[in-house]
Amino acid sequence: MRRRMGRVIPSLLAAAGAVFMIVGIYRGEMAVVLRKAINICLECIGIG
């Protein structure tokens, strides 16, 4: 029983993560995150 739960929980967490990623992409949040990442990178380099 314990070994089975050891396999089920990580699988459920991975599936939940995939669902949340798909929902975020569908809502257009991927562009927002990319824009913020670019701004942070440019600030660290000193260009932005």
Steps between C-alpha positions, in 0.01 A plus 500: 500500500773743596700429184190562287439838664865583439431474128154657492577827677786612270291404198207709624728796570652477153154482342381801703809696393435417135137608531598832660760560226240438228250731670765772530595471134132509401450821702797667329716518810799351321564832324482689830752268665733520200482880499586514872786255453644710218478816712675332793777368274555839341511668842759250626721560198453873535348571159143568607 
